[in-house]
Amino acid sequence: MAQVKVVLDEAIGQVNPNIFGHFIEHLGRCVYEGIYVGPDSKIPNTRGLRNDVIDALRKIRPSVLRWPGGCFADDYHWKDGIGDPAKRPRTVNINWGYSIDTNAFGTHEFIDFCRLIGAEPYICANVGTGTPQEARDWIEYCNFPGDSSLARLRKANGSEEPFNVKYWGVGNELWGCGGSIPPGDYAIEVRRFASFMRDFGDVGIYKIACGPRGNDPCGVRRDWVLEFFERMQSQTLSDGCRGRVDGFALHYYTRGAGGGGDVDFSDHEYYWLLHAALVMERLIKQVRTAMDVYDPCRKVGLVIDEWGTWHPQAKGDSGLEQQNTMRDAVVAALHLDIFIRHADKVVMTNIAQMINVLQALILTQGEKMLLTPTYHVFDMYKQHQGGTSVRVLVDTPKAGSDGEDAIEVPQIAGSASLRDGELFLTLTNNSISDECEVQLELLGLSIDAATEVKIEQLASSGVSDHNTFDDPARIRPESKVTTWDKGIVVLPPHSVTAITVGLK
Ligand code: AHR
């Protein structure tokens, strides 16, 4: 048996809804086919954007959506993607298979999609092959309410009203595909770019600098973070300074040959991958501790704008397509619980990627669409958005593999938040084979917990079970309403559970 104690009066911080953010890139079939099929497609669409995908996404309340990359962002020139689609240039996607991009999906289509699904847009500006002028102009085009030439151009292209884009990235992975720039030199670039990336309205734009590489073989390089902030100095921290940034973005993928394939993996490989997912918590602690050295008042938020599983056989450079099993669902839930436990520092995260690529929530095939187990986790967890994260103390058995290279993980993990008189508790059972009885206890407030309890559970007998186009609803959550009883819940192996308790 495991024990989970929720300390109701020990608040960690507000769960920023942007923790439940997403990412799309011009990569394989993510944008084209997955989202944009064009207005003349037989697939039902709104101005070229798939209706089935829009309807499914609205349901999970996607808070924020990052675009156009990824690596793609640092070779993207926004003016290629505006105006008459027939006249837009055909450009070569040098990052993802040298495919041709028709630029049919550009700024207006992205904003349209964000509005249709109810997400805030987050645009990553081009630092690698772009200029501060280009970044500055993109913001003016999007946000300026006045009568400038760029605002007139936006209006001529169909949008009288400004787009009011709040979130702007200052390049992507500058340590790698963004230009292989050392952290100190990148800090100078950030100061220069950020100085000209102005609000152009009263949006209160929020600028996000690229942070360290979580998948560095040596672990997060503390010196990378320190060198970046050392060179940013007051630019990062003082409110009045134009060169400052508001967010700092870590990337970490749960990846590596040790985890086996997307649907073919051994028990040992299952635990290897879960162990790799749990590394996220260590990385967050390392990065936030290093940030505290230069930013002790914690003005700069930690953003994790790429995370998720990246299985070894993800098809080639151009596609990165993979299936999504119950194991991916557990990995997604482990991450979201970690982010919620760090709600005092983590202000936004974006799973990679929303559709057809890497740890996708949705897969499409022609006119067919399916929701993956990861989609269901986001649906089940959405009630955390905007709640107050509270401390959860877990006393759990271990689970893991045996032998020389044995791996051990906690069998139970989770997070909790409070909102509108309800406690929302999410838990994973990380054992591949054993169910677990969990004794819940509520501490800190004088309440009678014996009110209604709603339990939603995502489980399946096989850990590699997944949804297919022939059997798209094989895995979906089941709900029941019960009473507090003695506070005991049973979690099936490799499962995700969301519990809502009415507090009186
Ligand atoms: O998400 C796929 C790629 O992974 C992104 O383009 C890049 O930023 C990261 O390395």
Boltz pocket constraint, residues with backbone or C-beta under 6 A from the ligand:
constraints:
  - pocket:
      binder: B
      contacts: [[A, 25], [A, 69], [A, 70], [A, 71], [A, 72], [A, 172], [A, 173], [A, 306], [A, 352], [A, 353], [A, 358]]
      max_distance: 6.0
